[in-house]
């Protein structure tokens, strides 16, 4: 089956009136080619030490079979599956659901869903959202999938406690455990201890797989499988992309080429804002998954300075009327990565209802899918004519196989980019302070609450006193 095709033509100097990358630099003997070869070597060294566990996930078929068995079992019993997880523990599930099932999956009838359950993801402890969902579900027919590798994620564990109490009000105590499944560290953590004490079913997050790289682990596979997504095809696509990206030559390593071009755009061409613009509503959540992956992996302190691009999600054609004005005439600090999807086989034909109205007549006989793809091509060309660089990933039908390949491509591009920037893409020290302060403010033992500076009320503009 075809994998995504990476088209770099519109980032090359030969295509742009100004800026761009000289193609010779990307070929053997060119400095960017050699720079990537060094980055590739650094990544391969980390592979041999076992640091890059996400590279092994496409081949962990025993785990995938266990996931499929649990998903089939739970799917027969429950009408709603609720994922409790934040960041990488929730974004991947939403991306897979929307990309492969469509944004309106939960609004479809039981028959239209093939009697697979609805899938909800609570990734933020907003009380209105949590309360709103729990109030409208029949909790007697709901499964809660609690995802936290550490078992101590404050937001997720708070949601778990709320959900557990609510379910306990409507089911018998001996049936309570059957409404929960934990996805967590295979050996340690609070969720692991609870699971062992109460015989709650679990699935593992491998110790060497971080949250934002875990979508091809049970973290993403279980929510996908429970809704009927072909997780074997997903893993097959990822495996093919992983194998295709083992080469140190840019011309045969799409993840390496993408990482190198985006790194050079940031560090050399002055384009630190990396826009991922998907021309399909069903890939909107995927752009948000990418945003976390790119931001949390690459935004780091390096020596006395700071590095890292800023990812920006966008969806066409909607954002042609929201952000493209900025992309075209604003600061020259952006490079756009377009996600191109083939029009669906069951496309929608635009009726030719007003042939005498010039503003409408030209649309008749075309399709909505054709219009959307033409909009993408036109936007790409407009950027090129304005000397604004872009690259395009052609996804074809964007099925489960292709999406698995796309996930692996971006994950590998992230670790290659980390090597190019000279930072560790697997850690996230910048978020740890906020976690510790949260623990202190919430009264967790062993953590001190911060002492806030005195507030000058003169600068709380609009504050109402009394």
Secondary structure as GFF3:
##gff-version 3
##sequence-region A 1 466
A	DSSP	beta_strand	5	7	.	.	.	ID=ss1
A	DSSP	three_ten_helix	9	11	.	.	.	ID=ss2
A	DSSP	three_ten_helix	23	26	.	.	.	ID=ss3
A	DSSP	alpha_helix	31	49	.	.	.	ID=ss4
A	DSSP	three_ten_helix	53	59	.	.	.	ID=ss5
A	DSSP	alpha_helix	61	77	.	.	.	ID=ss6
A	DSSP	beta_strand	80	84	.	.	.	ID=ss7
A	DSSP	alpha_helix	88	101	.	.	.	ID=ss8
A	DSSP	three_ten_helix	105	107	.	.	.	ID=ss9
A	DSSP	beta_strand	118	122	.	.	.	ID=ss10
A	DSSP	alpha_helix	127	136	.	.	.	ID=ss11
A	DSSP	three_ten_helix	139	141	.	.	.	ID=ss12
A	DSSP	beta_strand	142	147	.	.	.	ID=ss13
A	DSSP	alpha_helix	154	168	.	.	.	ID=ss14
A	DSSP	three_ten_helix	173	179	.	.	.	ID=ss15
A	DSSP	beta_strand	180	185	.	.	.	ID=ss16
A	DSSP	alpha_helix	190	198	.	.	.	ID=ss17
A	DSSP	beta_strand	202	205	.	.	.	ID=ss18
A	DSSP	three_ten_helix	211	213	.	.	.	ID=ss19
A	DSSP	alpha_helix	218	226	.	.	.	ID=ss20
A	DSSP	alpha_helix	231	244	.	.	.	ID=ss21
A	DSSP	three_ten_helix	250	252	.	.	.	ID=ss22
A	DSSP	alpha_helix	254	267	.	.	.	ID=ss23
A	DSSP	beta_strand	273	278	.	.	.	ID=ss24
A	DSSP	three_ten_helix	281	283	.	.	.	ID=ss25
A	DSSP	alpha_helix	284	298	.	.	.	ID=ss26
A	DSSP	beta_strand	300	302	.	.	.	ID=ss27
A	DSSP	beta_strand	305	307	.	.	.	ID=ss28
A	DSSP	beta_strand	310	315	.	.	.	ID=ss29
A	DSSP	three_ten_helix	318	321	.	.	.	ID=ss30
A	DSSP	alpha_helix	324	329	.	.	.	ID=ss31
A	DSSP	beta_strand	334	340	.	.	.	ID=ss32
A	DSSP	alpha_helix	358	361	.	.	.	ID=ss33
A	DSSP	alpha_helix	368	385	.	.	.	ID=ss34
A	DSSP	beta_strand	390	394	.	.	.	ID=ss35
A	DSSP	alpha_helix	400	421	.	.	.	ID=ss36
A	DSSP	alpha_helix	429	441	.	.	.	ID=ss37
A	DSSP	three_ten_helix	457	459	.	.	.	ID=ss38
###
